[in-house]
Amino acid sequence: MAIVNFADTQLQACFEHNLAEVDAADELREVCALMVTHDWFRMLEGPHSERVHDTIDILLSRELRSGLQRWYRRPGASLSTEAKRVRDHLSQLAGEDFAA
């Protein structure tokens, strides 16, 4: 499991709260908590928020990239339209298809 540390204390607190609440396989806990944190700050502050960009940077990091791939490819996962938009945006930024 990667160690996620944000300089922003509110972002770190939100991530840690979500990490404690996540009910996912160990290898996907951080990704799940980051996705929830990302969605929360995107809803509150908009898609161009620095906090949103910080969560994206961590999600696309070398340490979490394979977990992000597994997150989107897990069996039985159903995504809302907005979740698909986020996935496609992350795929575009990463230069790989997380839907495949």
KALINRA-V698050 format. One record per run of one state. SS is the DSSP state (helix for helix, strand for strand, loop for the rest). FROM is the first residue (numbers start at 1). TO is the last residue. Records with the same first field share a line. If there is no record, write none. Layout:
SS = FROM-TO + FROM-TO
This chain:
loop = 1-8 + 22-25 + 46-49 + 60-64 + 74-80 + 95-100
helix = 9-21 + 26-45 + 50-59 + 65-73 + 81-94
